[in-house]
């Protein structure tokens, strides 16, 4: 059973050295995140970069919020100057979504 979804290209995850659990991880593109895939995979947590080539964390947060995702959403960033500004914006737009930025320095 998949418990973790990593949104973005798998190569991008490994190149940037982002931490992900070794088991029960499904990689998918932004456009593959649908109510059907969330229902089928039943993730407890979703990870993504704060900024990816084809989407950003605010877009994904809005999508997850609109799909009624009940798990946690965590976005990774390196050397992000003010992550709290993004977190505050996402929480304002998507109040029912558990969102946090994992900042790597």
MARLO-124250 format. One line per 3 residues: their letters; for each residue x, y, z of C-alpha. Coordinates in steps of 0.001 Angstrom, whole numbers, plus 524288, in hexadecimal, padded with zeros to 5 digits. Layout:
N
a = X Y Z; ...
This chain:
105
xxx = 80000 80000 80000; 8053F 80D62 7FC4D; 805B4 816BF 807A7
xxx = 80E33 82173 801A0; 80CEF 828BF 7F4CE; 81834 830D2 7EF97
xxx = 8136D 83A76 7E56A; 81D5B 83E4B 7DB2E; 82721 83734 7D2CD
xxx = 82E5F 82C08 7D9A7; 83B55 830C1 7D414; 8391A 83E18 7DA06
xxx = 83742 837E7 7E765; 843C0 82FED 7E6D1; 84C04 83ACB 7E0C5
xxx = 8485B 84445 7EB85; 84A9E 83A29 7F61F; 83D45 83BE4 7FC51
xxx = 839FD 83256 80707; 82F1F 828C3 80435; 82BB1 81BF6 80AC7
xxx = 83157 8102E 803B9; 824A9 80869 80322; 81692 80AEC 7FF6E
xxx = 81985 816FE 7F73E; 812AA 819FB 7EA72; 81837 82459 7E16D
xxx = 80ED5 82BCD 7D8D2; 80DF6 837FC 7D0A7; 80596 84373 7D4EF
xxx = 7FB5C 84092 7CA86; 7F9F3 832A2 7CFC3; 7F51B 83753 7DD09
xxx = 7E681 834EA 7DC2D; 7DBBB 8308F 7E535; 7DCC1 8231B 7DEFD
xxx = 7EB5A 821B4 7E19B; 7E9FE 826D2 7EF7B; 7DEEF 81D6A 7F23F
xxx = 7E62E 811F3 7EC29; 7F35A 81498 7F2A7; 7EE07 819C7 7FFAB
xxx = 7FA4B 8216B 80354; 7FC1D 8267A 81111; 8060F 83089 80CA2
xxx = 8098E 83753 7FFEC; 816B5 83D96 7FD24; 81AC7 846F0 7F26D
xxx = 824D4 8515F 7EFED; 8209D 85F3E 7F329; 8238B 862AD 7E513
xxx = 823FA 8588D 7DA38; 8253F 85A90 7CB83; 816B6 85862 7C907
xxx = 81021 85CBC 7D5BF; 8124D 862F9 7E2F3; 80DFB 85F18 7F08A
xxx = 802D8 868E6 7F0CE; 7FCE2 862F1 7E493; 7FE18 8554A 7EA39
xxx = 7F8A4 859B3 7F75B; 7ECA8 85F71 7F0BB; 7EABA 85303 7E8EB
xxx = 7EBF1 84A5A 7F4FC; 7E2E0 8532F 7FCB6; 7D8B2 852FC 7F1E2
xxx = 7D9B5 84428 7F10D; 7D738 8431C 7FFA8; 7E468 83D06 802E6
xxx = 7E4AA 83A1F 81182; 7F2FD 83681 8133F; 7FF07 83EF0 814AD
xxx = 8058D 846A5 809D8; 813DD 84A1D 80B59; 81BC7 85236 801B9
xxx = 82AA1 851EC 80146; 83329 85DCE 7FEFC; 84177 86128 7FFFD
xxx = 84582 86E5E 80551; 837ED 8743B 80445; 838FA 881F1 80A12
xxx = 82B53 8830E 81025; 82416 8761A 80FDF; 81A4B 87B31 819D0
xxx = 8149B 8845C 80F83; 81142 878EA 806A5; 80C03 870D6 811FB
xxx = 80356 87C21 8163C; 7FE29 87DF5 80862; 7FB2A 86F7D 806AB
xxx = 7F469 86ECC 813DF; 7EC2C 87A8F 8105F; 7E826 874F9 8031E
xxx = 7E717 866BE 807BA; 7E32E 8671A 81616; 7DFD9 8589C 81709
xxx = 7ECE2 85403 8116C; 7F7E5 84FE3 81A7F; 80335 856EB 813B4
xxx = 8112E 85982 817A3; 81DF0 85CE5 810EF; 829A8 85485 81428
xxx = 83509 85DBC 8128D; 84274 85855 80F9C; 84E38 860F5 811BF
